[in-house]
Amino acid sequence: MKNGERFILVQDRRGMMWDLMLYVPTVLALFAIGFKLWYGPNQSWAYVLFFMSSFFLFAGANRILSGRLMLLPGSPCALNFSREQLTLELKNGERVDLVKNLRFFPDYAGKSFGLSGMDLAGKQRQFVMHRGQFADPAAYLRLRDALSIFK
C-alpha cells in the first residue's frame, strides 16, 4: 500500500437490509412479549423486555443511520491512511486524526472492523467500518491488511 492512500466510503444498502431483517423482528418480538407480560402476573419482567426492546431499537438505528447509510453528522465518509496516522473525514466536515493508541479490531468473518485511537485533542474515538461501505472490495482488503500492524 502506498503511503497516504485515500479511501472513499459509500452507503451500504445491502448491509442495511440485513440489519433491518435482524433488528426489526427482534425489537417487535421483545416489545410484544413485554406488552403481553404487562397485563399478566409477571409485570416486572415487562419492564426488562421494554428496556431491551428500546435498547435494541437505539442500537440498531445508530448502526443503520451512522454506519450503513452514513446519515448522521459524526459518520465517517473517507479515510486517509499513512504509517504515522489515520485521518477520518466525517459527514459534518470535521477531520479526525487518530495519532496515538491506534488499535485495529477485525471481526472473525472479515465483514467489518473497528478502529479506536486518540485524536489530536486527546479524546478517545471509536469507529466501525463495514465491507459494504467500500466501493471496491480490493480496497477493503488492502486497508484491512495494512491496518493489521495496529492489532
DSSP file (Angstrom, degrees, kcal/mol; ACC not computed):
  #  RESIDUE AA STRUCTURE BP1 BP2  ACC     N-H-->O    O-->H-N    N-H-->O    O-->H-N    TCO  KAPPA ALPHA  PHI   PSI    X-CA   Y-CA   Z-CA
    1    1 A M              0   0    0      0, 0.0     2,-0.1     0, 0.0     3,-0.1   0.000 360.0 360.0 360.0 135.5    0.0    0.0    0.0
    2    2 A K    >   -     0   0    0      1,-0.1     3,-0.8     2,-0.0     2,-0.3  -0.419 360.0 -95.5 -75.5 154.4    1.3    3.4   -0.9
    3    3 A N  T 3  S+     0   0    0      1,-0.2    79,-0.2    -2,-0.1    -1,-0.1  -0.531 105.8  16.5 -73.2 127.6    1.8    6.0    1.9
    4    4 A G  T 3  S+     0   0    0     77,-1.1    -1,-0.2    -2,-0.3    78,-0.2   0.822  81.2 174.1  83.7  34.2   -1.2    8.3    2.3
    5    5 A E  E <   -A   81   0A   0     76,-1.2    76,-2.8    -3,-0.8     2,-0.4  -0.493  21.0-140.7 -76.6 144.9   -3.8    6.4    0.4
    6    6 A R  E     -A   80   0A   0     74,-0.2     2,-0.5    -2,-0.2    74,-0.2  -0.882  12.0-165.3-110.8 136.3   -7.4    7.7    0.5
    7    7 A F  E     -A   79   0A   0     72,-3.3    72,-2.8    -2,-0.4     2,-0.4  -0.985   8.7-151.0-123.1 123.9  -10.5    5.5    0.7
    8    8 A I  E     -A   78   0A   0     -2,-0.5   127,-0.7    70,-0.2     2,-0.3  -0.797  13.6-143.7 -93.7 133.1  -13.9    6.9    0.0
    9    9 A L  B     -D  134   0B   0     68,-3.1     2,-0.3    -2,-0.4   125,-0.2  -0.761  15.1-167.5 -98.7 144.0  -16.9    5.3    1.8
   10   10 A V        -     0   0    0    123,-3.3     2,-0.1    -2,-0.3    60,-0.1  -0.787  35.5 -80.1-122.4 166.6  -20.3    4.7    0.2
   11   11 A Q        -     0   0    0     -2,-0.3     2,-0.9    58,-0.1    58,-0.2  -0.452  35.1-142.5 -68.9 139.6  -23.7    3.8    1.6
   12   12 A D     >  +     0   0    0     56,-2.9     4,-1.7     1,-0.2   121,-0.1  -0.757  30.3 165.3-105.3  84.0  -24.1    0.1    2.3
   13   13 A R  H  > S+     0   0    0     -2,-0.9     4,-1.9     2,-0.2    -1,-0.2   0.850  75.1  54.3 -71.1 -34.4  -27.7   -0.6    1.3
   14   14 A R  H  > S+     0   0    0      1,-0.2     4,-1.7     2,-0.2    -1,-0.2   0.927 110.6  46.3 -65.9 -43.6  -27.3   -4.4    1.2
   15   15 A G  H  > S+     0   0    0      1,-0.2     4,-2.4     2,-0.2    -1,-0.2   0.843 107.8  58.2 -65.0 -33.2  -25.9   -4.4    4.8
   16   16 A M  H  X S+     0   0    0     -4,-1.7     4,-2.6     1,-0.2    -1,-0.2   0.901 104.0  51.6 -62.9 -40.3  -28.7   -2.1    5.8
   17   17 A M  H  X S+     0   0    0     -4,-1.9     4,-2.3     2,-0.2    -1,-0.2   0.906 109.7  49.5 -64.2 -40.7  -31.3   -4.7    4.6
   18   18 A W  H  X S+     0   0    0     -4,-1.7     4,-1.2     2,-0.2    -2,-0.2   0.910 111.6  49.1 -63.5 -41.6  -29.5   -7.4    6.7
   19   19 A D  H  X S+     0   0    0     -4,-2.4     4,-3.2     2,-0.2     5,-0.3   0.903 110.4  50.5 -65.2 -40.1  -29.5   -5.1    9.8
   20   20 A L  H  X S+     0   0    0     -4,-2.6     4,-1.9     1,-0.2    -2,-0.2   0.909 108.7  51.7 -63.1 -40.9  -33.2   -4.3    9.3
   21   21 A M  H  < S+     0   0    0     -4,-2.3    -1,-0.2    -5,-0.2    -2,-0.2   0.750 116.7  42.1 -67.6 -21.7  -34.0   -8.1    9.0
   22   22 A L  H  X S+     0   0    0     -4,-1.2     4,-1.0    -3,-0.3    -2,-0.2   0.913 121.4  34.8 -86.1 -50.4  -32.1   -8.6   12.3
   23   23 A Y  H  X S+     0   0    0     -4,-3.2     4,-2.9     2,-0.2     5,-0.3   0.879 109.3  58.7 -80.2 -39.6  -33.3   -5.6   14.4
   24   24 A V  H  X S+     0   0    0     -4,-1.9     4,-2.5    -5,-0.3     5,-0.2   0.945 110.6  41.2 -61.7 -51.1  -36.9   -5.1   13.4
   25   25 A P  H  > S+     0   0    0      0, 0.0     4,-2.6     0, 0.0     5,-0.2   0.888 115.7  52.3 -64.0 -35.0  -38.2   -8.6   14.3
   26   26 A T  H  X S+     0   0    0     -4,-1.0     4,-2.4     2,-0.2     5,-0.2   0.946 112.6  43.3 -64.0 -48.0  -36.1   -8.6   17.5
   27   27 A V  H  X S+     0   0    0     -4,-2.9     4,-2.4     1,-0.2     5,-0.2   0.920 115.9  48.3 -64.3 -44.6  -37.5   -5.3   18.6
   28   28 A L  H  X S+     0   0    0     -4,-2.5     4,-2.6    -5,-0.3    -1,-0.2   0.905 112.6  48.2 -64.1 -41.5  -41.0   -6.2   17.7
   29   29 A A  H  X S+     0   0    0     -4,-2.6     4,-2.6    -5,-0.2     5,-0.3   0.935 113.2  47.0 -65.4 -45.9  -40.8   -9.6   19.5
   30   30 A L  H  X S+     0   0    0     -4,-2.4     4,-2.3    -5,-0.2    -2,-0.2   0.916 115.1  46.4 -62.5 -42.2  -39.4   -8.1   22.7
   31   31 A F  H  X S+     0   0    0     -4,-2.4     4,-2.6    -5,-0.2    -2,-0.2   0.912 113.0  49.0 -66.4 -41.8  -42.0   -5.4   22.7
   32   32 A A  H  X S+     0   0    0     -4,-2.6     4,-2.2     2,-0.2    -2,-0.2   0.914 113.2  46.2 -65.9 -42.5  -44.9   -7.8   22.0
   33   33 A I  H  X S+     0   0    0     -4,-2.6     4,-2.4     2,-0.2    -1,-0.2   0.909 113.9  49.5 -66.2 -40.4  -43.8  -10.2   24.7
   34   34 A G  H  X S+     0   0    0     -4,-2.3     4,-1.6    -5,-0.3    -2,-0.2   0.889 110.1  50.9 -63.8 -39.1  -43.3   -7.3   27.1
   35   35 A F  H  X S+     0   0    0     -4,-2.6     4,-0.9     2,-0.2    -1,-0.2   0.886 110.7  49.1 -64.9 -38.9  -46.7   -6.0   26.3
   36   36 A K  H >< S+     0   0    0     -4,-2.2     3,-0.6     1,-0.2    -2,-0.2   0.911 112.3  47.4 -66.5 -42.0  -48.3   -9.4   26.9
   37   37 A L  H >< S+     0   0    0     -4,-2.4     3,-1.4     1,-0.2    -1,-0.2   0.764  99.0  70.3 -70.9 -23.9  -46.5   -9.7   30.2
   38   38 A W  H 3< S+     0   0    0     -4,-1.6    -1,-0.2     1,-0.3    -2,-0.2   0.872 105.6  39.2 -60.3 -36.7  -47.6   -6.2   31.2
   39   39 A Y  T << S+     0   0    0     -4,-0.9    -1,-0.3    -3,-0.6    -2,-0.2   0.257 111.8  73.6 -97.6  12.1  -51.2   -7.4   31.5
   40   40 A G  S <  S-     0   0    0     -3,-1.4     3,-0.3     2,-0.0    -3,-0.1  -0.391 102.0 -86.6-109.8-169.0  -50.2  -10.8   33.1
   41   41 A P  S    S+     0   0    0      0, 0.0     2,-0.7     0, 0.0     3,-0.2   0.672 116.2  66.0 -75.8 -16.2  -48.9  -11.8   36.6
   42   42 A N    >>  +     0   0    0      1,-0.2     3,-0.8    -5,-0.2     4,-0.8  -0.445  55.8 147.7-104.0  59.1  -45.2  -11.1   35.7
   43   43 A Q  H 3>  +     0   0    0     -2,-0.7     4,-1.0    -3,-0.3     3,-0.5   0.798  65.3  63.7 -66.3 -28.4  -45.4   -7.4   35.2
   44   44 A S  H 3> S+     0   0    0     -3,-0.2     4,-1.0     1,-0.2     3,-0.3   0.841  98.4  55.4 -66.6 -30.9  -41.8   -6.9   36.5
   45   45 A W  H <> S+     0   0    0     -3,-0.8     4,-2.2     1,-0.2    -1,-0.2   0.780  97.0  65.8 -70.1 -25.4  -40.5   -8.9   33.5
   46   46 A A  H  X S+     0   0    0     -4,-0.8     4,-2.6    -3,-0.5    -1,-0.2   0.884  97.1  54.4 -63.0 -38.3  -42.3   -6.5   31.2
   47   47 A Y  H  X S+     0   0    0     -4,-1.0     4,-2.3    -3,-0.3    -1,-0.2   0.915 108.4  49.0 -60.6 -43.1  -40.0   -3.6   32.3
   48   48 A V  H  X S+     0   0    0     -4,-1.0     4,-2.5     1,-0.2    -2,-0.2   0.922 113.2  46.2 -63.0 -44.8  -36.9   -5.7   31.4
   49   49 A L  H  X S+     0   0    0     -4,-2.2     4,-2.5     2,-0.2    -2,-0.2   0.864 111.4  51.3 -70.1 -35.1  -38.3   -6.6   28.0
   50   50 A F  H  X S+     0   0    0     -4,-2.6     4,-2.3     2,-0.2    -1,-0.2   0.904 111.5  48.7 -65.4 -40.1  -39.3   -3.0   27.3
   51   51 A F  H  X S+     0   0    0     -4,-2.3     4,-2.5    -5,-0.2    -2,-0.2   0.936 112.3  48.1 -63.2 -45.3  -35.9   -1.8   28.2
   52   52 A M  H  X S+     0   0    0     -4,-2.5     4,-2.6     1,-0.2     5,-0.2   0.903 111.5  49.8 -63.5 -40.8  -34.3   -4.5   26.0
   53   53 A S  H  X S+     0   0    0     -4,-2.5     4,-2.0     1,-0.2    -1,-0.2   0.911 112.9  46.0 -66.5 -40.4  -36.5   -3.6   23.0
   54   54 A S  H  X S+     0   0    0     -4,-2.3     4,-2.4     2,-0.2    -1,-0.2   0.876 111.8  52.6 -70.1 -34.7  -35.7    0.1   23.4
   55   55 A F  H  X S+     0   0    0     -4,-2.5     4,-2.7     2,-0.2     5,-0.2   0.947 111.9  44.7 -62.8 -48.0  -32.0   -0.6   23.7
   56   56 A F  H  X S+     0   0    0     -4,-2.6     4,-2.5     1,-0.2     5,-0.2   0.840 111.0  55.7 -66.2 -31.9  -32.0   -2.8   20.5
   57   57 A L  H  X S+     0   0    0     -4,-2.0     4,-2.4    -5,-0.2    -1,-0.2   0.949 112.6  40.6 -62.8 -48.7  -34.1   -0.1   18.8
   58   58 A F  H  X S+     0   0    0     -4,-2.4     4,-2.3     2,-0.2    -2,-0.2   0.903 116.7  49.1 -67.7 -41.3  -31.5    2.6   19.6
   59   59 A A  H  X S+     0   0    0     -4,-2.7     4,-2.3    -5,-0.2    -2,-0.2   0.921 114.6  45.1 -64.6 -43.5  -28.5    0.4   18.8
   60   60 A G  H  X S+     0   0    0     -4,-2.5     4,-2.4    -5,-0.2     5,-0.2   0.907 112.7  50.3 -67.2 -41.9  -30.0   -0.8   15.5
   61   61 A A  H  X S+     0   0    0     -4,-2.4     4,-2.9    -5,-0.2     5,-0.3   0.909 112.5  47.4 -63.4 -41.4  -31.0    2.8   14.5
   62   62 A N  H  X>S+     0   0    0     -4,-2.3     4,-2.4     2,-0.2     5,-0.9   0.915 112.0  49.9 -65.6 -42.3  -27.5    4.0   15.3
   63   63 A R  I  X>S+     0   0    0     -4,-2.3     5,-1.8    -5,-0.2     4,-0.8   0.903 117.8  39.7 -63.2 -41.1  -25.8    1.2   13.4
   64   64 A I  I  <>S+     0   0    0     -4,-2.4     5,-3.0     3,-0.2     6,-0.4   0.938 120.7  41.6 -74.8 -47.3  -28.0    1.7   10.3
   65   65 A L  I  <5S+     0   0    0     -4,-2.9     6,-3.3    -5,-0.2     7,-1.0   0.861 128.9  26.1 -73.6 -35.9  -28.0    5.6   10.3
   66   66 A S  I  <5S+     0   0    0     -4,-2.4    -3,-0.2    -5,-0.3    -2,-0.1   0.866 132.0  30.5 -95.9 -40.0  -24.3    6.1   11.2
   67   67 A G  I  <<S+     0   0    0     -5,-0.9    63,-0.2    -4,-0.8    -3,-0.2   0.956 128.6  26.7 -85.5 -53.6  -22.6    3.0    9.9
   68   68 A R  I   <S+     0   0    0     -5,-1.8   -56,-2.9     1,-0.1    -3,-0.2   0.941 135.5  23.9 -79.8 -48.9  -24.5    1.7    6.9
   69   69 A L  S   <S-     0   0    0     -5,-3.0    -4,-0.2   -58,-0.2    -3,-0.1   0.625  86.9-142.6 -95.8 -14.0  -26.2    4.8    5.5
   70   70 A M        +     0   0    0     -6,-0.4    -4,-0.2     1,-0.1    -5,-0.1   0.894  53.8 136.7  53.8  47.3  -23.8    7.4    6.9
   71   71 A L        +     0   0    0     -6,-3.3    -5,-0.2    -7,-0.2    -1,-0.1   0.714  40.9  86.5 -94.6 -24.8  -26.6    9.9    7.5
   72   72 A L  S >  S-     0   0    0     -7,-1.0     3,-1.8   -10,-0.1    19,-0.3  -0.454  85.9-117.5 -78.9 152.0  -25.6   11.2   11.0
   73   73 A P  T 3  S+     0   0    0      0, 0.0    19,-1.8     0, 0.0    18,-0.2   0.784 112.0  55.1 -61.2 -28.1  -23.1   14.1   11.2
   74   74 A G  T 3  S+     0   0    0     17,-0.2    -8,-0.1    16,-0.1    -2,-0.0   0.275  81.0 118.0 -89.3  12.7  -20.5   12.0   13.0
   75   75 A S    <   -     0   0    0     -3,-1.8    16,-2.2   -10,-0.1     2,-0.2  -0.630  68.1-120.1 -82.3 133.6  -20.4    9.3   10.3
   76   76 A P  E     + B   0  90A   0      0, 0.0    14,-0.3     0, 0.0     3,-0.1  -0.522  30.7 175.9 -72.2 138.6  -17.1    8.8    8.5
   77   77 A C  E     +     0   0A   0     12,-3.7   -68,-3.1     1,-0.3     2,-0.3   0.577  65.9  15.8-113.8 -20.0  -17.2    9.4    4.7
   78   78 A A  E     -AB   8  89A   0     11,-1.3    11,-2.5   -70,-0.2     2,-0.4  -0.992  59.9-149.9-153.9 154.6  -13.5    8.9    3.9
   79   79 A L  E     -AB   7  88A   0    -72,-2.8   -72,-3.3    -2,-0.3     2,-0.5  -0.987   1.4-164.3-127.9 137.6  -10.3    7.6    5.3
   80   80 A N  E     -AB   6  87A   0      7,-3.0     7,-3.0    -2,-0.4     2,-0.5  -0.991  17.9-166.8-118.0 121.7   -6.7    8.7    4.7
   81   81 A F  E     +AB   5  86A   0    -76,-2.8   -76,-1.2    -2,-0.5   -77,-1.1  -0.925  18.4 151.8-117.3 131.5   -4.2    6.1    5.9
   82   82 A S        -     0   0    0      3,-2.1   -79,-0.1    -2,-0.5    -2,-0.0  -0.900  56.8 -99.8-140.1 172.4   -0.4    6.5    6.4
   83   83 A R  S    S+     0   0    0     -2,-0.3     3,-0.1     1,-0.2   -80,-0.0   0.790 120.2  46.2 -64.8 -27.5    2.1    4.8    8.6
   84   84 A E  S    S-     0   0    0      1,-0.2     2,-0.3    -3,-0.0    -1,-0.2   0.840 123.3  -7.4 -86.4 -35.3    2.0    7.7   11.1
   85   85 A Q        -     0   0    0      2,-0.0    -3,-2.1    15,-0.0     2,-0.5  -0.967  52.5-127.6-156.7 167.1   -1.7    8.4   11.4
   86   86 A L  E     -BC  81  98A   0     12,-1.6    12,-3.3    -2,-0.3     2,-0.5  -0.994  24.0-161.7-123.5 123.3   -5.2    7.6   10.3
   87   87 A T  E     -BC  80  97A   0     -7,-3.0    -7,-3.0    -2,-0.5     2,-0.5  -0.921   2.5-165.9-110.5 128.0   -7.4   10.5    9.2
   88   88 A L  E     -BC  79  96A   0      8,-2.9     8,-3.0    -2,-0.5     2,-0.6  -0.941  10.1-148.8-111.8 132.4  -11.2   10.2    9.0
   89   89 A E  E     -BC  78  95A   0    -11,-2.5   -12,-3.7    -2,-0.5   -11,-1.3  -0.896  19.4-150.2 -99.9 121.9  -13.3   12.8    7.3
   90   90 A L  E >   -B   76   0A   0      4,-3.1     3,-1.9    -2,-0.6   -16,-0.1  -0.461  24.9-110.0 -91.2 163.1  -16.8   13.0    8.9
   91   91 A K  T 3  S+     0   0    0    -16,-2.2   -17,-0.2   -19,-0.3    -1,-0.1   0.799 116.6  59.2 -61.9 -31.0  -20.0   13.9    7.2
   92   92 A N  T 3  S-     0   0    0    -19,-1.8    -1,-0.3   -17,-0.1     3,-0.1   0.377 123.0-102.5 -81.8   6.1  -20.1   17.3    9.1
   93   93 A G  S <  S+     0   0    0     -3,-1.9    -2,-0.1     1,-0.3     2,-0.1   0.308  78.2 136.4  93.5  -9.3  -16.8   18.3    7.6
   94   94 A E        -     0   0    0     -5,-0.1    -4,-3.1     1,-0.0     2,-0.5  -0.425  45.2-144.4 -72.0 146.0  -14.7   17.6   10.7
   95   95 A R  E     -C   89   0A   0     -6,-0.2     2,-0.6    -2,-0.1    -6,-0.2  -0.960   9.3-161.1-112.8 128.4  -11.4   15.7   10.3
   96   96 A V  E     -C   88   0A   0     -8,-3.0    -8,-2.9    -2,-0.5     2,-0.7  -0.944   1.4-162.9-112.6 117.3  -10.4   13.3   13.0
   97   97 A D  E     -C   87   0A   0     -2,-0.6     2,-0.9   -10,-0.2    23,-0.4  -0.888   5.2-157.2-101.4 111.7   -6.7   12.4   13.1
   98   98 A L  E     +C   86   0A   0    -12,-3.3   -12,-1.6    -2,-0.7    21,-0.2  -0.795  31.8 151.8 -87.8 108.1   -6.1    9.2   15.1
   99   99 A V        +     0   0    0     19,-2.2     2,-0.4    -2,-0.9    -1,-0.2   0.592  51.5  45.6-115.9 -15.8   -2.4    9.7   16.1
  100  100 A K  E    S+E  118   0C   0     18,-1.5    18,-3.4     1,-0.1    -1,-0.2  -0.977 112.3   5.5-136.7 145.2   -2.0    7.8   19.4
  101  101 A N  E    S-     0   0C   0     -2,-0.4     2,-0.3    16,-0.2    -1,-0.1   0.828  75.9-177.2  54.7  36.8   -3.0    4.4   20.7
  102  102 A L  E     -     0   0C   0     15,-0.1     2,-0.4    -3,-0.1    15,-0.2  -0.514   1.8-176.0 -68.8 124.0   -4.4    3.4   17.3
  103  103 A R  E     -E  116   0C   0     13,-3.2    13,-2.0    -2,-0.3     2,-0.4  -0.956  16.3-152.6-126.8 143.9   -5.9    0.0   17.6
  104  104 A F  E     -E  115   0C   0     46,-1.5    11,-0.2    -2,-0.4    -2,-0.0  -0.964   8.3-172.6-118.4 128.3   -7.5   -2.2   14.9
  105  105 A F  E     -E  114   0C   0      9,-2.9     9,-2.6    -2,-0.4     2,-0.2  -0.846   7.1-171.7-125.1  93.1  -10.2   -4.8   15.8
  106  106 A P  E     -E  113   0C   0      0, 0.0     7,-0.2     0, 0.0     2,-0.2  -0.511  21.1-125.5 -80.6 153.3  -11.1   -7.1   12.9
  107  107 A D    >   -     0   0    0      5,-1.8     3,-0.5    -2,-0.2     5,-0.0  -0.571  21.8-115.8 -90.2 165.1  -14.1   -9.4   13.1
  108  108 A Y  T 3  S+     0   0    0      1,-0.2    -1,-0.1    -2,-0.2     0, 0.0   0.772 112.4  54.4 -73.1 -26.2  -13.6  -13.1   12.5
  109  109 A A  T 3  S-     0   0    0      3,-0.1    -1,-0.2     1,-0.0     0, 0.0   0.660 104.3-126.9 -82.8 -15.7  -15.9  -13.2    9.4
  110  110 A G  S <  S+     0   0    0     -3,-0.5    -2,-0.1     2,-0.2     3,-0.1   0.690  77.7 114.1  80.3  18.6  -14.0  -10.4    7.7
  111  111 A K  S    S+     0   0    0      1,-0.2    20,-3.2    19,-0.1    21,-0.3   0.604  80.0   3.0 -99.3 -12.9  -17.1   -8.3    7.1
  112  112 A S  E     - F   0 130C   0     18,-0.3    -5,-1.8    19,-0.1     2,-0.3  -0.968  58.2-157.7-158.5 170.0  -16.2   -5.3    9.3
  113  113 A F  E     -EF 106 129C   0     16,-2.3    16,-2.8    -2,-0.3     2,-0.3  -0.986  13.5-132.5-153.0 157.0  -13.5   -3.9   11.6
  114  114 A G  E     -EF 105 128C   0     -9,-2.6    -9,-2.9    -2,-0.3     2,-0.4  -0.846  13.3-162.1-111.6 148.7  -13.3   -1.4   14.4
  115  115 A L  E     +EF 104 127C   0     12,-3.0    12,-2.7    -2,-0.3     2,-0.3  -0.990  11.8 172.2-127.4 136.8  -10.8    1.4   14.9
  116  116 A S  E     +EF 103 126C   0    -13,-2.0   -13,-3.2    -2,-0.4     2,-0.3  -0.989  14.3 128.0-140.5 152.9  -10.0    3.2   18.1
  117  117 A G  E     - F   0 125C   0      8,-2.0     8,-3.2    -2,-0.3     2,-0.4  -0.965  53.7 -81.8 176.0 173.5   -7.4    5.8   19.0
  118  118 A M  E     -EF 100 124C   0    -18,-3.4   -19,-2.2    -2,-0.3   -18,-1.5  -0.811  39.4-145.1 -98.6 133.7   -6.7    9.1   20.5
  119  119 A D    >   -     0   0    0      4,-2.3     3,-1.7    -2,-0.4   -21,-0.2  -0.218  37.9 -86.8 -86.6-176.4   -7.2   12.2   18.3
  120  120 A L  T 3  S+     0   0    0    -23,-0.4   -22,-0.1     1,-0.3    -1,-0.1   0.747 127.2  57.0 -65.0 -23.9   -5.1   15.4   18.5
  121  121 A A  T 3  S-     0   0    0      2,-0.1    -1,-0.3     1,-0.0     3,-0.1   0.483 119.2-108.3 -85.6  -2.7   -7.3   16.8   21.3
  122  122 A G  S <  S+     0   0    0     -3,-1.7     2,-0.4     1,-0.3    -2,-0.1   0.613  73.9 138.5  87.1  13.0   -6.6   13.8   23.5
  123  123 A K        -     0   0    0      1,-0.0    -4,-2.3     0, 0.0     2,-0.4  -0.777  55.5-124.0 -95.7 134.0  -10.1   12.4   23.1
  124  124 A Q  E     -F  118   0C   0     -2,-0.4     2,-0.3    -6,-0.2    -6,-0.2  -0.638  34.1-170.8 -75.9 126.7  -10.6    8.6   22.6
  125  125 A R  E     -F  117   0C   0     -8,-3.2    -8,-2.0    -2,-0.4     2,-0.4  -0.901   9.6-165.1-122.3 149.2  -12.5    8.0   19.4
  126  126 A Q  E     +F  116   0C   0     -2,-0.3     2,-0.3   -10,-0.2   -10,-0.2  -0.995   8.2 176.3-136.1 140.7  -14.1    4.7   18.0
  127  127 A F  E     -F  115   0C   0    -12,-2.7   -12,-3.0    -2,-0.4     2,-0.4  -0.987  16.7-150.3-142.0 149.5  -15.4    3.9   14.6
  128  128 A V  E     -F  114   0C   0     -2,-0.3     2,-0.4   -14,-0.2   -14,-0.2  -0.989  12.5-166.2-121.9 129.4  -16.7    0.8   12.8
  129  129 A M  E     -F  113   0C   0    -16,-2.8   -16,-2.3    -2,-0.4     2,-0.3  -0.929   7.0-150.9-115.6 140.3  -16.3    0.2    9.1
  130  130 A H  E >   -F  112   0C   0     -2,-0.4     3,-1.6   -18,-0.2     4,-0.3  -0.811  23.1-122.4-109.7 150.4  -18.2   -2.4    7.1
  131  131 A R  G >  S+     0   0    0    -20,-3.2     3,-1.5    -2,-0.3     9,-0.1   0.859 110.9  59.9 -58.7 -37.4  -17.0   -4.2    4.0
  132  132 A G  G 3  S+     0   0    0    -21,-0.3    -1,-0.3     1,-0.3  -119,-0.2   0.627  90.6  70.2 -68.9 -13.0  -20.0   -2.9    2.0
  133  133 A Q  G <  S+     0   0    0     -3,-1.6  -123,-3.3  -121,-0.1     2,-0.5   0.636  84.0  81.7 -78.1 -13.3  -19.0    0.7    2.6
  134  134 A F  B <  S-D    9   0B   0     -3,-1.5  -125,-0.1    -4,-0.3     6,-0.1  -0.822  71.0-150.9 -96.1 127.0  -16.0    0.3    0.3
  135  135 A A  S    S+     0   0    0   -127,-0.7    -1,-0.1    -2,-0.5  -126,-0.1   0.833  88.7  47.6 -64.8 -32.0  -16.9    0.7   -3.4
  136  136 A D  S >> S-     0   0    0      1,-0.1     4,-1.5    -3,-0.1     3,-0.7  -0.949  71.5-153.7-113.9 118.6  -14.0   -1.6   -4.3
  137  137 A P  H 3> S+     0   0    0      0, 0.0     4,-2.0     0, 0.0     5,-0.2   0.815  98.0  58.3 -59.8 -29.6  -13.7   -5.0   -2.4
  138  138 A A  H 3> S+     0   0    0      1,-0.2     4,-2.5     2,-0.2     5,-0.1   0.860 102.2  53.7 -68.1 -34.3   -9.9   -5.0   -3.1
  139  139 A A  H <> S+     0   0    0     -3,-0.7     4,-2.6     2,-0.2     5,-0.2   0.892 106.8  52.0 -66.1 -39.0   -9.6   -1.6   -1.3
  140  140 A Y  H  X S+     0   0    0     -4,-1.5     4,-2.6     2,-0.2    -2,-0.2   0.939 112.6  44.5 -60.9 -47.5  -11.3   -3.0    1.8
  141  141 A L  H  X S+     0   0    0     -4,-2.0     4,-2.4     2,-0.2    -2,-0.2   0.890 112.7  52.0 -65.2 -39.2   -8.9   -6.0    1.9
  142  142 A R  H  X S+     0   0    0     -4,-2.5     4,-2.1     2,-0.2    -2,-0.2   0.921 113.2  44.0 -63.7 -44.1   -5.9   -3.7    1.2
  143  143 A L  H  X S+     0   0    0     -4,-2.6     4,-2.5     2,-0.2    -2,-0.2   0.921 113.1  51.3 -67.0 -43.8   -6.8   -1.3    4.0
  144  144 A R  H  X S+     0   0    0     -4,-2.6     4,-0.7    -5,-0.2    -2,-0.2   0.904 111.8  47.1 -60.8 -41.9   -7.6   -4.2    6.4
  145  145 A D  H  < S+     0   0    0     -4,-2.4     3,-0.5     1,-0.2    -1,-0.2   0.895 112.9  48.9 -66.8 -39.3   -4.2   -5.8    5.7
  146  146 A A  H >< S+     0   0    0     -4,-2.1     3,-0.9     1,-0.2    -2,-0.2   0.864 110.1  51.7 -68.8 -35.2   -2.4   -2.5    6.1
  147  147 A L  H >< S+     0   0    0     -4,-2.5     3,-2.4     1,-0.2    -1,-0.2   0.622  84.6  88.4 -76.3 -11.8   -4.2   -1.8    9.5
  148  148 A S  G >< S+     0   0    0     -4,-0.7     3,-1.3    -3,-0.5    -1,-0.2   0.693  72.7  72.0 -62.9 -16.3   -3.2   -5.2   10.8
  149  149 A I  G <  S+     0   0    0     -3,-0.9    -1,-0.3     1,-0.2    -2,-0.1   0.694  93.0  58.0 -69.3 -15.9    0.0   -3.7   12.2
  150  150 A F  G <         0   0    0     -3,-2.4   -46,-1.5     1,-0.2    -1,-0.2   0.193 360.0 360.0 -98.6  15.3   -2.1   -1.9   14.8
  151  151 A K    <         0   0    0     -3,-1.3    -1,-0.2   -48,-0.2    -2,-0.1   0.504 360.0 360.0 -63.4 360.0   -3.7   -5.1   16.3
